[in-house]
Amino acid sequence: MVDQRIEKLAKLSVDYSVEVKPKDKVLIQGIDETYPLINELYKRCLQKDAYPTIIANLDVQYTFFKNAKEHQLTFVSPFEKTLAETFDVAISIHCEANPKRLSNIDPAKMRLRAAARKELAEIFYRRVAEGKLRWTALPFPNNAAAQEASMALQEYENFVYDSCLLSKPDPIAEWKKINKQQEGVSKFLNKASEFHIKGEDTDLAFNAKGRKWINSRGKENMPDGEIFTAPIEKSANGTIRFTYPGLHLGREVEDIKLTFKDGKVTRASAAKSEDFLHQILKVEGANRIGELAIGTNYGITRFTKNMLFDEKMGGTIHMALGNAYPESGGVNKSSIHWDILKDMKKDAKILADGEPFYKNGKFLI
């Protein structure tokens, strides 16, 4: 018997997050371990008179990076391009059988592969901005993720499903409430231009005049809970030190410290995997800020090494190096979009046009 919470997650995703309509072409992707959720999503899409297609992602990434030559690393399948250009809705399930499987792969290979996929990323983000593609990313708890989060599987399942508000009688109604609450903050921030982040080893200023602060309310991620924008590309100046490790392609980069001048990273250090950090920054566009966001989900109270949850944590901010979301007005383009997290709950604040609106992890407005 399927866990009822999986059924509720599928319904929440199809009916609310991406609002599947009759005759929508829907792409559903996940590893074989996520079959229970894939099946419920597939069923719900059929019930909505849509055309769902399933692609099972077999775990061959280690084999690829270990054996691929340069021309294979830079090859992009025309099939993937067709997918990016064709589907109306994309539902991705975030679940890995082994999050550490690429830890010993040469980061230069990963950088080459990421750079080659820039066009796919551009197609995806352009279609999203144009309203031609609706997408969402969903969690599926497994033992590997539970272990990363230092929890038992049952404990982790409860954490995952509760963070999506599936324990509520009507999760869709709950996310609509959050939407309304966050809309006021977004409107306030959209009136400001100059922003200043202050905290431990952090003094960073940027301009977002004319950019849009987006209210993330359970549409493109589940769970959700953030308000984000794209700083003007050449405006960031100062230094930021991140509290939590940066997680990318199975690597953990600890104690990241970045210095910006006129929007570009001029100095970067890390206590662990610093070489990997520098390799990522060499990818075109990855040395600029694509996103600056404030986490608003106070139901997520611990770091789990899964950015689908961690970046939403109330009392934190996160910065994405690389590609900007066009809907926020950002124009920085990159095959990289790497979110890195900073705790703001102690001796920290954010100012808008010189006035503090956020202090020690809480909004003052």
C-alpha positions as CSV (number, residue, x, y, z in Angstrom):
1,M,0.0,0.0,0.0
2,V,1.3,3.4,-1.0
3,D,2.1,5.9,1.9
4,Q,-0.8,8.3,1.8
5,R,1.7,11.2,2.1
6,I,3.1,10.2,-1.3
7,E,-0.3,10.4,-2.8
8,K,-0.8,13.9,-1.2
9,L,2.6,15.0,-2.5
10,A,1.7,14.0,-6.1
11,K,-1.6,15.8,-5.8
12,L,0.0,18.9,-4.4
13,S,2.6,18.9,-7.1
14,V,0.2,18.3,-10.1
15,D,-2.7,20.4,-8.9
16,Y,-0.9,23.3,-7.2
17,S,2.8,23.5,-8.0
18,V,2.7,23.1,-11.8
19,E,-1.1,23.2,-12.3
20,V,-1.3,20.5,-14.9
21,K,-3.9,21.1,-17.6
22,P,-5.6,18.9,-20.1
23,K,-3.3,18.0,-23.0
24,D,-0.2,19.3,-21.3
25,K,2.9,17.4,-22.2
26,V,4.4,16.5,-18.8
27,L,7.9,15.1,-18.3
28,I,8.5,13.2,-15.0
29,Q,12.0,12.2,-14.1
30,G,13.5,10.3,-11.2
31,I,15.7,7.3,-10.3
32,D,14.2,3.8,-10.0
33,E,14.0,4.1,-6.2
34,T,11.4,6.9,-6.6
35,Y,8.9,4.6,-8.4
36,P,6.1,5.0,-5.8
37,L,6.1,8.8,-6.3
38,I,6.6,8.5,-10.1
39,N,3.6,6.2,-10.4
40,E,1.4,8.6,-8.3
41,L,2.4,11.6,-10.4
42,Y,1.8,9.6,-13.6
43,K,-1.6,8.6,-12.4
44,R,-2.6,12.1,-11.3
45,C,-1.5,13.6,-14.7
46,L,-3.6,11.0,-16.5
47,Q,-6.6,12.0,-14.3
48,K,-6.0,15.6,-15.4
49,D,-6.2,14.5,-19.1
50,A,-2.6,15.4,-19.7
51,Y,0.1,13.5,-21.6
52,P,2.7,12.3,-19.1
53,T,6.1,10.8,-20.1
54,I,8.4,9.1,-17.7
55,I,12.2,9.1,-18.0
56,A,13.9,6.8,-15.4
57,N,17.4,8.2,-14.6
58,L,19.8,5.3,-14.2
59,D,22.8,6.1,-12.0
60,V,25.6,6.0,-14.6
61,Q,27.3,9.3,-13.8
62,Y,30.4,7.8,-12.2
63,T,30.8,5.5,-15.2
64,F,30.5,8.5,-17.5
65,F,33.0,10.8,-15.8
66,K,35.5,7.9,-15.2
67,N,35.5,6.8,-18.9
68,A,34.4,9.7,-21.1
69,K,37.0,11.4,-23.3
70,E,36.9,15.2,-23.9
71,H,34.7,15.0,-27.0
72,Q,32.2,12.9,-25.0
73,L,32.2,15.3,-22.1
74,T,31.3,18.1,-24.4
75,F,28.7,16.3,-26.4
76,V,25.0,17.2,-25.8
77,S,22.4,14.7,-27.0
78,P,19.9,16.2,-29.4
79,F,17.3,14.2,-27.5
80,E,17.9,16.3,-24.4
81,K,17.6,19.5,-26.4
82,T,14.3,18.3,-27.8
83,L,13.0,17.6,-24.3
84,A,14.0,21.1,-23.2
85,E,12.2,22.7,-26.1
86,T,9.1,20.5,-26.2
87,F,7.5,19.8,-22.8
88,D,4.9,22.1,-21.1
89,V,5.6,20.8,-17.6
90,A,8.7,19.2,-16.0
91,I,8.6,17.4,-12.7
92,S,11.9,16.3,-11.3
93,I,12.3,14.1,-8.2
94,H,15.4,14.8,-6.1
95,C,16.7,11.6,-4.8
96,E,20.2,10.0,-5.0
97,A,21.2,6.5,-4.2
98,N,24.7,7.7,-3.3
99,P,25.2,11.5,-2.9
100,K,29.0,11.0,-2.6
101,R,29.5,8.9,-5.8
102,L,31.4,11.7,-7.6
103,S,33.6,12.8,-4.8
104,N,36.8,11.5,-6.4
105,I,36.1,12.6,-10.0
106,D,38.4,15.2,-11.5
107,P,36.7,18.6,-11.0
108,A,38.1,19.8,-14.4
109,K,36.0,17.1,-16.1
110,M,32.9,18.3,-14.3
111,R,33.6,21.9,-15.3
112,L,34.0,20.9,-19.0
113,R,30.7,19.0,-18.8
114,A,28.9,21.8,-17.2
115,A,30.1,24.4,-19.7
116,A,28.9,22.2,-22.6
117,R,25.4,22.2,-21.2
118,K,25.0,25.9,-21.2
119,E,22.6,26.0,-24.1
120,L,20.3,23.5,-22.4
121,A,20.2,25.7,-19.3
122,E,19.5,28.8,-21.4
123,I,16.6,27.1,-23.2
124,F,15.1,25.9,-19.9
125,Y,15.3,29.3,-18.2
126,R,14.1,31.2,-21.3
127,R,11.0,29.0,-21.6
128,V,10.3,29.4,-17.9
129,A,10.6,33.2,-18.1
130,E,8.3,33.2,-21.2
131,G,5.7,31.1,-19.4
132,K,6.0,28.2,-21.8
133,L,7.5,25.8,-19.2
134,R,6.2,25.1,-15.7
135,W,8.5,23.1,-13.5
136,T,8.9,21.8,-10.0
137,A,11.4,19.7,-8.0
138,L,10.1,17.2,-5.4
139,P,11.8,15.2,-2.6
140,F,11.7,11.5,-2.1
141,P,13.2,10.3,1.2
142,N,15.5,7.3,1.1
143,N,18.2,5.8,3.3
144,A,21.1,7.6,1.6
145,A,19.5,11.1,2.2
146,A,18.5,10.1,5.8
147,Q,22.1,9.1,6.5
148,E,23.4,12.4,5.1
149,A,21.0,14.2,7.4
150,S,22.0,12.0,10.4
151,M,18.5,10.7,10.9
152,A,16.7,7.3,10.8
153,L,14.7,6.8,7.7
154,Q,11.3,7.1,9.4
155,E,12.5,10.3,11.2
156,Y,13.7,11.7,7.8
157,E,10.4,10.7,6.1
158,N,8.5,12.7,8.7
159,F,10.8,15.6,8.3
160,V,10.4,15.6,4.5
161,Y,6.7,15.3,4.4
162,D,6.1,17.7,7.3
163,S,8.2,20.4,5.5
164,C,5.9,20.1,2.5
165,L,2.9,20.6,4.9
166,L,1.5,17.2,4.0
167,S,0.5,16.6,7.6
168,K,-2.1,19.4,7.2
169,P,-5.7,18.5,6.2
170,D,-5.4,20.7,3.1
171,P,-1.8,21.3,2.0
172,I,-2.8,23.4,-1.0
173,A,-4.7,25.8,1.2
174,E,-1.7,26.1,3.5
175,W,0.7,27.0,0.7
176,K,-1.8,29.6,-0.6
177,K,-1.7,31.2,2.9
178,I,2.1,31.3,2.7
179,N,1.8,32.9,-0.7
180,K,-0.3,35.7,0.7
181,Q,2.0,36.3,3.7
182,Q,5.2,36.5,1.6
183,E,3.7,38.7,-1.1
184,G,3.8,41.7,1.3
185,V,7.5,41.2,1.9
186,S,8.2,40.9,-1.8
187,K,6.3,44.2,-2.5
188,F,8.3,46.0,0.2
189,L,11.7,44.8,-1.2
190,N,10.7,45.6,-4.8
191,K,10.5,49.3,-3.7
192,A,14.2,49.4,-2.6
193,S,17.4,49.6,-4.6
194,E,20.5,49.3,-2.3
195,F,20.9,46.3,-0.1
196,H,23.6,45.6,2.5
197,I,24.2,42.3,4.3
198,K,26.1,42.3,7.5
199,G,27.1,39.3,9.7
200,E,30.0,37.2,10.8
201,D,32.9,37.9,8.5
202,T,30.4,39.4,6.1
203,D,30.0,42.9,4.7
204,L,28.4,42.7,1.3
205,A,26.5,45.4,-0.6
206,F,24.6,45.1,-3.9
207,N,22.0,46.9,-6.0
208,A,18.8,45.4,-7.2
209,K,17.0,48.5,-8.7
210,G,14.6,47.4,-11.3
211,R,15.0,43.8,-10.4
212,K,12.1,41.7,-9.0
213,W,12.0,40.0,-5.6
214,I,10.2,36.7,-6.3
215,N,7.8,35.1,-3.8
216,S,8.6,31.4,-3.8
217,R,5.5,29.8,-2.4
218,G,5.5,26.1,-3.4
219,K,5.5,26.4,-7.2
220,E,8.9,25.6,-8.5
221,N,10.2,23.7,-5.4
222,M,8.6,21.6,-2.8
223,P,9.1,22.2,0.0
224,D,9.5,25.9,-0.6
225,G,9.8,29.1,1.4
226,E,12.1,31.8,0.1
227,I,12.1,35.3,-1.4
228,F,14.8,35.9,-4.0
229,T,16.1,38.3,-6.6
230,A,19.1,38.7,-9.0
231,P,21.5,41.5,-8.0
232,I,22.6,43.8,-10.8
233,E,25.5,41.9,-12.3
234,K,28.3,44.5,-11.6
235,S,27.0,45.8,-8.3
236,A,28.2,43.4,-5.6
237,N,31.1,44.6,-3.5
238,G,32.4,43.2,-0.3
239,T,32.9,39.9,1.4
240,I,30.7,37.0,2.5
241,R,31.5,33.9,4.5
242,F,29.1,31.0,4.4
243,T,28.2,29.0,7.5
244,Y,27.4,25.7,5.8
245,P,29.3,23.7,3.3
246,G,28.6,24.3,-0.4
247,L,27.3,21.1,-1.9
248,H,27.7,20.4,-5.6
249,L,28.0,17.2,-7.6
250,G,28.7,15.2,-4.5
251,R,31.4,17.5,-3.2
252,E,31.4,19.3,0.1
253,V,33.2,22.6,0.0
254,E,33.6,23.8,3.6
255,D,34.0,27.3,5.0
256,I,33.7,29.2,1.8
257,K,34.7,32.9,1.8
258,L,34.2,35.0,-1.3
259,T,35.2,38.6,-2.0
260,F,33.5,40.6,-4.8
261,K,34.5,43.7,-6.7
262,D,32.1,45.2,-9.2
263,G,30.1,42.0,-9.2
264,K,32.8,39.5,-9.8
265,V,34.6,37.1,-7.4
266,T,38.1,38.4,-7.0
267,R,39.1,36.1,-4.1
268,A,37.8,32.7,-3.0
269,S,38.9,30.4,-0.3
270,A,37.7,27.2,1.4
271,A,38.9,25.1,4.3
272,K,38.1,21.9,2.3
273,S,37.9,21.3,-1.5
274,E,39.3,24.7,-2.4
275,D,40.5,23.4,-5.8
276,F,37.0,22.3,-6.7
277,L,35.7,25.8,-5.7
278,H,38.2,27.4,-8.1
279,Q,37.4,25.0,-10.9
280,I,33.7,25.8,-10.6
281,L,34.4,29.6,-10.6
282,K,36.2,29.1,-14.0
283,V,32.9,28.1,-15.6
284,E,31.6,30.9,-17.7
285,G,29.3,33.2,-15.6
286,A,29.9,31.2,-12.3
287,N,32.0,34.0,-10.8
288,R,29.0,36.3,-10.5
289,I,25.9,36.2,-8.3
290,G,22.8,34.8,-10.1
291,E,20.5,34.8,-7.1
292,L,20.3,36.2,-3.6
293,A,17.6,34.8,-1.4
294,I,16.1,34.9,2.1
295,G,14.8,31.6,3.5
296,T,11.4,31.8,5.1
297,N,10.4,28.2,6.0
298,Y,10.8,28.2,9.8
299,G,9.5,24.6,9.8
300,I,12.9,23.5,8.5
301,T,15.2,23.8,11.5
302,R,18.3,21.8,10.6
303,F,20.9,21.4,7.9
304,T,20.4,18.1,6.1
305,K,22.9,18.4,3.2
306,N,20.0,18.6,0.7
307,M,19.7,22.1,-0.7
308,L,16.1,21.5,-1.7
309,F,15.4,21.8,2.0
310,D,18.3,23.7,3.4
311,E,18.1,26.8,1.2
312,K,14.5,27.4,2.5
313,M,15.5,27.3,6.2
314,G,14.1,30.2,8.1
315,G,16.8,32.4,9.5
316,T,19.2,31.9,6.6
317,I,20.1,33.5,3.3
318,H,21.7,31.8,0.3
319,M,23.5,33.0,-2.7
320,A,23.7,31.2,-6.0
321,L,26.8,31.6,-8.1
322,G,26.1,31.5,-11.8
323,N,22.9,31.5,-13.7
324,A,20.2,34.0,-12.8
325,Y,16.4,33.3,-13.1
326,P,15.2,35.6,-15.9
327,E,11.9,36.2,-14.2
328,S,13.7,38.1,-11.5
329,G,15.3,40.4,-14.2
330,G,18.8,38.8,-14.0
331,V,20.8,38.5,-17.2
332,N,23.8,36.5,-15.9
333,K,24.1,33.2,-17.9
334,S,25.9,30.1,-16.9
335,S,25.5,26.3,-16.9
336,I,26.1,26.6,-13.1
337,H,23.6,27.6,-10.5
338,W,25.2,26.7,-7.2
339,D,23.3,27.7,-4.0
340,I,25.4,28.2,-0.8
341,L,23.9,28.9,2.6
342,K,24.7,31.3,5.4
343,D,23.1,31.4,8.9
344,M,21.7,34.8,9.9
345,K,20.3,34.1,13.3
346,K,23.0,35.8,15.4
347,D,24.6,39.3,15.0
348,A,23.3,39.6,11.5
349,K,21.1,42.0,9.5
350,I,20.1,43.1,6.1
351,L,19.4,46.8,5.2
352,A,17.3,48.1,2.3
353,D,18.2,51.7,1.3
354,G,20.0,52.1,4.6
355,E,17.2,50.9,6.8
356,P,17.3,47.4,8.5
357,F,14.4,45.2,7.5
358,Y,15.8,41.9,8.7
359,K,17.7,41.1,11.9
360,N,18.9,37.9,13.5
361,G,16.9,35.7,11.2
362,K,13.6,37.5,11.4
363,F,11.8,40.1,9.3
364,L,11.2,43.5,11.0
365,I,8.5,44.4,8.5
